[in-house]
Amino acid sequence: MKQKQTSPWAWVPSLYFAEGIPYVVVMTLAVIMYKKLDISNTDIALYTSWLYLPWMIKPIWSPIVDTIKSKRWWIVSMQLLIGAGLAGVAFTIPTSFFFQSSLAFLWLLAFSSATHDIAADGFYMFGLNQSQQAYFVGIRSTFYRLAMIAGQGLLVFLAGQFEQMPLFGSDQPSIPLAWSLTFYIITGLFVLLALYHKYALPHPDEDKDREVLSVGEAMKGFGQTVTSFFRKKNIWTILGMLLFYRLGESQLVKMASPFLLDSKDIGGLGLSTSQVGIVYGTIGVIFLTIGGILGGMLASKNGLKYWLWPMVIAINLPNLVYVYLSYALPDSFLLVSISVAIEQFGYGFGFTAFMLYQIYVSEGEHKTAHFAFCTGLMAAGMMFPGMVSGWIQELIGYQHFFIWVVLCTIPSFIMVKLIKVDASFGIKKKEED
């Protein structure tokens, strides 16, 4: 009964905002923080790329979340654990052993966040009827994007402002204290979100506490779904597409922020932390979102196959703007902003094809589980190339690195040439209007 009395507006926006924040903290905010704390590009790329692992392997423990306790319990518990991880990062940043200790807390944050994703997406299905699910799908995506802007934009800008002022009674500005205060602010936000969701989330009849004994049966079913996935027709082509479609982007995304922050005498653009929060975390995310929305609209009109080649070109060709920026090293903030906007718009537009392809190959009896496998392989395609991107950049410099990134887009075109897609897939049918 409580489910009917609780408006989805009271929890869907806040739940997906809470889902987006820890992901962007782990994947983007941590990169910028470590760069400002003088960690090398090699170490930044290697260790922060490892943080993709929880999202890569989350299909393995998703049966546990599905069979133990309720989704509601998992959501609130993981939000509190995320808050604990954020507090741990904040506490250890000013210490002499900050790199190792903060990474340990970021691992806690990453596993908690990936588990929260599983629970939140499942609860969305339980807490809303079919028509509500369709209505709120755009709203949940919007608030997830707002979380990205808050994480990559507002919080980075805020950290940049803190870097310029004395904190906690010190006479001089301190970068470690600035980032520590930023993480304490995020910690407070998550404690409030956890307390809010403890009371605001509805109690759907389907979302009941489950017994631990059912885990064995769930894992047996998991094994069957794994086997059925790898027996799909053209599985090797599918795997190649999932792993190599973003080969160039997987390396670019790790080095974009360090390139923007590094001084010009070592090949960077020399932007301040606050400027990076504006250009990459705000303008970039806005154009990423616009590209994704446009891609979805066009794909629903003409289908995935019709837009596949324009989209693979869109996700890869704009990487050339970083080649230009690395050679020109422009002083114009407007020009840098336009360049980042072009690259992010292309990424958003081109990523649409990748998501639709995952849905396409997941069709069948176990489509939910198979889609989870696809997202895990997608994360692997980002993690492993990202791990070596910093080492490659420091070995050959930013100019040659961005040329290397462009060359790494070639396998993406090859895989698009090899895959097979039904011409009608993705087209919105009249009866759905």
C-alpha positions as CSV (number, residue, x, y, z in Angstrom):
1,M,0.0,0.0,0.0
2,K,2.8,2.4,0.8
3,Q,4.1,2.0,-2.7
4,K,0.9,3.7,-4.1
5,Q,1.2,6.5,-1.6
6,T,4.8,7.4,-2.4
7,S,5.2,9.5,-5.5
8,P,8.0,8.4,-7.8
9,W,9.1,12.0,-7.9
10,A,10.0,11.7,-4.2
11,W,12.7,9.1,-4.9
12,V,13.5,8.4,-8.5
13,P,15.5,11.7,-9.1
14,S,17.4,11.4,-5.8
15,L,18.1,7.7,-6.3
16,Y,19.7,8.2,-9.7
17,F,21.6,11.3,-8.6
18,A,23.0,9.1,-5.8
19,E,23.9,6.5,-8.4
20,G,25.8,8.9,-10.5
21,I,27.9,10.7,-7.9
22,P,30.2,7.9,-6.7
23,Y,30.8,6.7,-10.2
24,V,32.0,10.1,-11.4
25,V,34.1,10.5,-8.2
26,V,35.9,7.3,-8.8
27,M,36.3,7.7,-12.6
28,T,37.0,11.4,-13.0
29,L,37.3,13.3,-9.8
30,A,39.9,11.0,-8.5
31,V,42.0,11.5,-11.6
32,I,42.0,15.3,-11.2
33,M,42.7,15.0,-7.5
34,Y,45.7,12.8,-7.9
35,K,47.0,15.0,-10.7
36,K,46.8,18.0,-8.4
37,L,48.6,16.0,-5.7
38,D,51.5,15.4,-8.0
39,I,51.0,11.7,-8.8
40,S,52.5,10.7,-12.2
41,N,50.2,10.1,-15.2
42,T,51.5,6.5,-15.3
43,D,50.3,5.8,-11.7
44,I,47.1,7.7,-12.1
45,A,46.0,5.8,-15.2
46,L,47.1,2.4,-13.9
47,Y,45.5,2.6,-10.5
48,T,42.3,4.5,-11.3
49,S,41.7,2.2,-14.2
50,W,41.7,-0.8,-11.8
51,L,38.7,0.9,-10.2
52,Y,36.6,-0.1,-13.2
53,L,36.9,-3.7,-11.9
54,P,33.8,-3.7,-9.7
55,W,31.6,-2.6,-12.6
56,M,33.3,-5.2,-14.9
57,I,32.6,-8.1,-12.6
58,K,29.3,-6.9,-11.0
59,P,27.3,-9.6,-12.9
60,I,29.1,-12.2,-10.8
61,W,27.7,-10.9,-7.5
62,S,24.4,-9.5,-8.8
63,P,22.7,-12.9,-7.9
64,I,23.7,-12.2,-4.3
65,V,22.0,-8.8,-4.3
66,D,19.0,-10.4,-5.9
67,T,18.6,-13.1,-3.3
68,I,19.8,-11.7,0.0
69,K,17.7,-9.1,1.9
70,S,15.7,-6.5,0.0
71,K,16.8,-4.1,-2.7
72,R,15.7,-1.3,-0.4
73,W,18.1,-2.6,2.3
74,W,20.9,-2.8,-0.2
75,I,20.3,0.8,-1.4
76,V,20.4,2.4,2.1
77,S,23.3,0.2,3.3
78,M,25.4,0.9,0.2
79,Q,24.8,4.7,0.4
80,L,26.0,4.6,4.0
81,L,29.1,2.5,2.9
82,I,29.7,5.0,0.1
83,G,29.7,7.8,2.7
84,A,32.2,5.8,4.8
85,G,34.5,5.4,1.7
86,L,34.2,9.1,0.9
87,A,35.0,10.0,4.6
88,G,38.0,7.7,4.4
89,V,39.4,9.4,1.3
90,A,38.8,12.8,2.9
91,F,40.6,11.7,6.1
92,T,43.7,10.3,4.4
93,I,44.4,12.9,1.8
94,P,46.4,15.2,4.1
95,T,48.6,12.2,5.3
96,S,52.0,11.2,4.1
97,F,50.7,7.8,2.9
98,F,47.6,9.4,1.1
99,F,48.0,7.6,-2.2
100,Q,47.8,4.0,-1.0
101,S,45.3,4.7,1.7
102,S,43.0,6.8,-0.4
103,L,43.1,4.2,-3.1
104,A,41.9,1.6,-0.6
105,F,38.9,3.7,0.3
106,L,38.2,4.4,-3.4
107,W,38.1,0.6,-3.9
108,L,35.5,0.4,-1.1
109,L,33.7,3.2,-2.8
110,A,33.8,1.5,-6.2
111,F,32.5,-1.9,-4.9
112,S,29.7,-0.1,-2.9
113,S,28.7,2.0,-5.9
114,A,28.6,-1.0,-8.3
115,T,26.5,-2.9,-5.8
116,H,24.2,0.1,-5.3
117,D,23.7,0.2,-9.1
118,I,22.5,-3.4,-9.1
119,A,20.0,-2.7,-6.2
120,A,18.8,0.7,-7.6
121,D,18.1,-0.7,-11.1
122,G,16.2,-3.7,-9.6
123,F,14.2,-1.5,-7.2
124,Y,13.2,0.8,-10.1
125,M,11.5,-2.2,-11.6
126,F,9.8,-3.1,-8.3
127,G,8.8,0.4,-7.3
128,L,7.1,1.5,-10.6
129,N,4.6,-0.1,-12.8
130,Q,5.3,-0.5,-16.5
131,S,3.9,2.8,-17.6
132,Q,5.8,4.6,-14.8
133,Q,9.0,2.9,-15.8
134,A,8.7,4.2,-19.3
135,Y,7.7,7.7,-18.1
136,F,10.6,8.0,-15.7
137,V,13.4,6.5,-17.8
138,G,14.3,9.9,-19.2
139,I,14.0,11.5,-15.8
140,R,16.4,9.0,-14.2
141,S,18.9,9.6,-17.0
142,T,18.6,13.4,-16.6
143,F,19.4,13.2,-12.9
144,Y,22.3,10.8,-13.5
145,R,23.7,13.4,-15.9
146,L,23.1,16.1,-13.4
147,A,25.2,14.0,-11.0
148,M,28.0,14.0,-13.6
149,I,27.8,17.8,-13.8
150,A,27.9,18.1,-10.1
151,G,30.8,15.7,-9.7
152,Q,33.0,16.7,-12.7
153,G,31.9,20.3,-12.8
154,L,30.7,21.8,-9.5
155,L,32.9,19.8,-7.1
156,V,36.0,20.2,-9.3
157,F,35.3,24.0,-9.5
158,L,34.8,24.0,-5.7
159,A,38.0,22.2,-5.1
160,G,39.8,24.7,-7.3
161,Q,38.4,27.6,-5.2
162,F,39.5,25.9,-2.0
163,E,43.0,25.5,-3.5
164,Q,43.3,29.2,-3.5
165,M,42.3,30.0,0.1
166,P,43.8,29.1,3.6
167,L,41.8,26.4,5.3
168,F,41.5,25.0,8.8
169,G,43.5,27.8,10.4
170,S,46.5,27.5,8.1
171,D,48.3,30.6,6.8
172,Q,48.7,29.4,3.2
173,P,46.5,27.6,0.7
174,S,46.9,23.8,0.7
175,I,45.9,21.6,-2.1
176,P,45.6,18.5,0.1
177,L,43.3,20.3,2.6
178,A,41.3,21.7,-0.3
179,W,40.6,18.2,-1.7
180,S,40.0,16.8,1.8
181,L,37.3,19.4,2.5
182,T,35.7,18.7,-0.9
183,F,35.4,15.0,0.0
184,Y,34.0,15.8,3.4
185,I,31.3,17.8,1.6
186,I,30.4,14.8,-0.6
187,T,30.4,12.6,2.5
188,G,27.8,14.8,4.2
189,L,25.7,14.7,1.0
190,F,25.7,10.9,1.0
191,V,24.8,10.6,4.7
192,L,21.8,12.9,4.0
193,L,20.9,10.8,0.9
194,A,21.0,7.6,2.9
195,L,18.8,9.0,5.7
196,Y,16.4,10.5,3.2
197,H,16.0,7.2,1.2
198,K,15.5,5.2,4.4
199,Y,12.2,7.0,4.8
200,A,11.4,8.2,1.3
201,L,11.8,4.9,-0.6
202,P,8.5,3.0,-1.0
203,H,8.0,-0.6,0.2
204,P,6.9,-2.6,-2.9
205,D,5.3,-5.9,-2.3
206,E,7.8,-7.7,-4.5
207,D,10.8,-6.3,-2.6
208,K,11.0,-8.6,0.3
209,D,13.9,-9.9,2.5
210,R,15.2,-13.1,1.1
211,E,16.8,-16.1,2.7
212,V,20.6,-16.7,2.3
213,L,19.9,-20.3,1.4
214,S,18.7,-19.3,-2.1
215,V,22.1,-18.1,-3.1
216,G,23.2,-21.5,-4.3
217,E,20.3,-21.9,-6.7
218,A,20.9,-18.3,-7.9
219,M,24.6,-19.1,-8.7
220,K,23.5,-22.3,-10.5
221,G,21.2,-20.2,-12.7
222,F,24.0,-17.7,-13.2
223,G,26.2,-20.4,-14.6
224,Q,23.5,-21.4,-17.0
225,T,23.0,-17.8,-18.2
226,V,26.8,-17.4,-18.7
227,T,26.9,-20.5,-20.8
228,S,24.0,-19.4,-22.9
229,F,25.6,-16.0,-23.5
230,F,28.9,-17.5,-24.9
231,R,26.9,-19.8,-27.1
232,K,25.4,-16.9,-29.0
233,K,25.9,-16.9,-32.8
234,N,28.9,-14.8,-33.9
235,I,30.0,-14.5,-30.3
236,W,33.6,-13.7,-31.2
237,T,32.5,-10.7,-33.3
238,I,30.2,-9.6,-30.4
239,L,33.1,-9.8,-28.0
240,G,35.4,-7.9,-30.4
241,M,32.8,-5.1,-30.7
242,L,32.3,-4.9,-26.9
243,L,36.0,-4.8,-26.2
244,F,37.3,-2.5,-29.0
245,Y,34.5,-0.1,-29.9
246,R,35.9,2.4,-27.4
247,L,39.6,1.5,-27.6
248,G,40.7,5.1,-28.5
249,E,38.3,6.7,-26.0
250,S,39.3,4.4,-23.2
251,Q,42.8,5.9,-23.3
252,L,41.8,9.5,-24.1
253,V,39.4,9.8,-21.1
254,K,42.2,9.0,-18.7
255,M,44.6,11.6,-20.0
256,A,42.2,14.4,-20.9
257,S,42.1,16.0,-17.5
258,P,45.9,15.6,-16.9
259,F,46.5,17.2,-20.3
260,L,44.2,20.2,-19.5
261,L,45.9,20.6,-16.1
262,D,49.6,20.1,-17.0
263,S,51.7,23.2,-17.7
264,K,52.6,24.2,-21.2
265,D,56.3,23.6,-20.7
266,I,55.5,19.8,-20.5
267,G,52.9,19.9,-23.3
268,G,49.7,20.6,-21.4
269,L,47.3,23.5,-21.6
270,G,47.9,24.8,-18.1
271,L,44.3,25.3,-17.0
272,S,43.4,25.8,-13.3
273,T,41.4,23.2,-11.4
274,S,38.3,25.4,-11.5
275,Q,38.6,25.9,-15.3
276,V,38.8,22.2,-15.8
277,G,35.6,21.9,-13.7
278,I,33.9,24.3,-16.1
279,V,35.2,23.1,-19.5
280,Y,35.4,19.4,-19.0
281,G,33.0,18.8,-16.1
282,T,30.2,21.2,-17.1
283,I,30.4,22.2,-20.8
284,G,31.7,18.8,-21.8
285,V,29.0,16.9,-19.9
286,I,26.2,19.1,-21.3
287,F,27.3,18.4,-24.9
288,L,27.8,14.7,-24.1
289,T,24.2,14.7,-22.9
290,I,22.9,16.6,-26.0
291,G,24.8,14.1,-28.3
292,G,23.3,11.2,-26.5
293,I,19.7,12.6,-26.7
294,L,20.1,13.3,-30.4
295,G,21.5,9.9,-31.0
296,G,18.6,8.2,-29.3
297,M,16.0,10.3,-31.2
298,L,17.6,9.6,-34.6
299,A,18.1,5.9,-33.9
300,S,14.5,5.5,-32.9
301,K,13.5,7.0,-36.2
302,N,15.7,5.1,-38.6
303,G,17.1,2.2,-36.6
304,L,20.6,1.3,-35.3
305,K,21.9,-0.1,-38.6
306,Y,21.1,3.1,-40.5
307,W,23.1,5.3,-38.0
308,L,25.8,2.8,-37.2
309,W,28.5,4.2,-39.4
310,P,27.8,7.9,-38.7
311,M,27.9,7.0,-35.0
312,V,31.2,5.2,-35.1
313,I,32.7,8.1,-37.0
314,A,31.2,10.5,-34.4
315,I,32.7,8.7,-31.4
316,N,36.2,8.5,-33.0
317,L,36.9,11.3,-35.5
318,P,36.5,14.2,-32.9
319,N,39.5,12.8,-31.0
320,L,41.5,14.8,-33.5
321,V,40.7,17.9,-31.6
322,Y,43.1,16.8,-28.9
323,V,45.8,16.3,-31.5
324,Y,45.2,19.9,-32.6
325,L,45.2,21.2,-29.0
326,S,48.4,19.4,-28.1
327,Y,50.2,21.0,-31.1
328,A,48.6,24.5,-31.0
329,L,48.5,24.9,-27.1
330,P,46.0,27.7,-27.5
331,D,45.6,30.4,-24.8
332,S,41.9,30.9,-25.6
333,F,39.7,29.3,-23.0
334,L,36.8,29.6,-25.5
335,L,38.6,27.6,-28.1
336,V,39.5,24.9,-25.6
337,S,35.9,24.8,-24.5
338,I,34.6,24.5,-28.1
339,S,37.1,21.7,-28.8
340,V,36.1,19.7,-25.7
341,A,32.4,20.3,-26.5
342,I,32.9,18.9,-30.0
343,E,34.7,15.8,-28.7
344,Q,32.1,15.1,-26.0
345,F,29.2,15.7,-28.3
346,G,30.6,13.1,-30.7
347,Y,31.2,10.7,-27.8
348,G,27.6,11.1,-26.6
349,F,26.2,10.6,-30.1
350,G,28.4,7.7,-31.0
351,F,27.9,5.9,-27.7
352,T,24.2,5.6,-28.5
353,A,25.1,2.9,-31.1
354,F,27.2,1.0,-28.5
355,M,24.4,0.9,-26.0
356,L,21.8,-0.1,-28.6
357,Y,24.1,-2.9,-29.9
358,Q,24.4,-4.3,-26.3
359,I,20.6,-4.3,-26.1
360,Y,20.4,-6.0,-29.5
361,V,22.8,-8.8,-28.7
362,S,21.1,-9.3,-25.3
363,E,17.7,-10.2,-26.7
364,G,16.5,-13.6,-25.7
365,E,15.5,-15.6,-22.7
366,H,18.1,-14.2,-20.3
367,K,18.2,-10.6,-21.7
368,T,18.6,-8.9,-18.3
369,A,21.6,-11.0,-17.3
370,H,23.1,-10.9,-20.8
371,F,22.9,-7.2,-20.8
372,A,24.8,-7.2,-17.5
373,F,27.5,-9.3,-19.1
374,C,27.7,-6.8,-22.0
375,T,28.2,-3.9,-19.6
376,G,30.9,-5.9,-17.7
377,L,32.8,-6.5,-21.0
378,M,32.3,-2.9,-21.9
379,A,34.0,-1.9,-18.6
380,A,36.8,-4.3,-19.4
381,G,37.2,-2.5,-22.7
382,M,37.8,0.7,-20.8
383,M,39.8,-0.7,-17.9
384,F,42.7,-2.6,-19.6
385,P,43.7,0.0,-22.2
386,G,43.2,2.8,-19.6
387,M,45.7,1.1,-17.3
388,V,48.6,1.6,-19.8
389,S,47.5,5.0,-21.2
390,G,49.5,7.0,-18.6
391,W,52.6,5.0,-19.2
392,I,52.3,5.5,-23.0
393,Q,51.7,9.2,-22.6
394,E,54.7,9.8,-20.4
395,L,56.8,7.7,-22.8
396,I,55.9,9.6,-26.0
397,G,54.5,12.9,-24.8
398,Y,51.0,14.4,-25.3
399,Q,51.3,15.1,-29.0
400,H,52.3,11.6,-30.0
401,F,49.9,10.1,-27.5
402,F,46.9,11.8,-29.0
403,I,48.0,10.6,-32.5
404,W,48.3,7.1,-30.9
405,V,44.7,7.5,-29.6
406,V,43.5,8.3,-33.1
407,L,45.3,5.2,-34.5
408,C,43.6,3.1,-31.8
409,T,40.2,4.0,-33.3
410,I,40.9,1.7,-36.3
411,P,39.7,-1.5,-34.6
412,S,36.4,0.2,-33.8
413,F,35.8,0.7,-37.5
414,I,36.8,-2.9,-38.3
415,M,34.4,-4.3,-35.8
416,V,31.5,-2.2,-37.1
417,K,32.2,-3.5,-40.5
418,L,32.1,-7.1,-39.2
419,I,29.0,-7.1,-37.0
420,K,25.5,-7.9,-38.2
421,V,22.4,-5.9,-37.2
422,D,18.8,-6.3,-38.2
423,A,17.8,-3.2,-40.2
424,S,14.5,-2.9,-38.2
425,F,16.1,-2.9,-34.8
426,G,15.7,0.3,-32.8
427,I,13.0,1.8,-35.0
428,K,10.1,3.0,-32.9
429,K,6.9,1.3,-34.1
430,K,3.7,3.2,-34.6
431,E,1.9,1.3,-31.9
432,E,4.5,2.5,-29.4
433,D,3.7,6.2,-30.2
